[in-house]
């Protein structure tokens, strides 16, 4: 159902975010591709950065997680989203 909704609404980032989150919850490797596609098409969709960074961190991809979190910090700053910015900065500070 989430796949169909995401396909039907390509200009809306939320259905694809929901799909990525569901895939991540199931530990499906496709989650990475969905998050990458989401960020490519909707770079201003701030919630995806923290979740994607956490997914990558859980997979042991520290350098890639740091890069995603850095991009998220930029996106949150540009959006004026102080709450997300704080969460992203905290997550990034925990990485070496």
N, C-alpha and C positions, 0 to 999 in steps of 0.2 A: 504494500500500500504506500509506504514512504517513497519507494522508487518511482511509482506512478505519479505521485504528487510532485516530487522533485522534477520529473520530466515534463509534467504539464505546466509547471510554473518556474521556468529557468531564470527568470528575472527576480525571483524572490529567493533570497538566501536561506530563509528559515527551513523550508522542507529539506533542502540538501544538508543543512546542519543537523537536522533531526535524523536523517539517514546516516550521516557520519557518526553521530553519537550512538545510534543503535548498533551499527557495525562494530564500533569500538567496544561497546559493552559486551558484545559476543566474541570479542578478540578476533574478529575477521580482518585479515590483512587488507581487504579492500577499503577499509576505513581511511588508510593513508591516502589512497588515490582520491577518495571523495573529498577529504579535507584539502588536498592540494588543488583540486578542481574548484572547490568553493572559494579558496583564497585567491586563486587566479582570476576568477570571474567577479568576485565581490571582496576586494581587498579592504574595504571599509567596514566589513562585518566583524566587529571587534570580538564578540564572544568566541569565535572559532579559534582565535590564536591561543588562548590559554588551554582550551581542550585539546587542540592539536599538539601543542607543546608537551602537555602531560602525557598524551598518547606516545609521542616519540620518546620521552624520557622513560616511560615504562618499558619501551622496547630496547632501551639501552643506547639510544641514539642521542647522546648528550649534546654534541656539537650542533646537530640539526635542530634539536629542541631549543637551544640557545638562540639560534638564528630566527626561528619562528617567534619566540618570545620577544626578541628585539624588534621584529617587524610589528608585532602586536603592540608594543610600547609606543611605537611611532603612530600606529593607527589610532590607539586610544587617546594619545595626546592631540592628534589632529581633530578627533571627534569631540574633544572636551569631556571625555568620559573618565572622571576622576576615580570612580570606584574600580572600573576595569583596569585603569592605569596602575592603581595601587596593587591589585592582585597580580598583574603581569610583572611588575617590578619586584614583588616579593618572590614570585616563582623564579624569576631570573637571578635574583640575589642568592638563591640556594644552589645555583649551578656554579661549578668552578670556572 
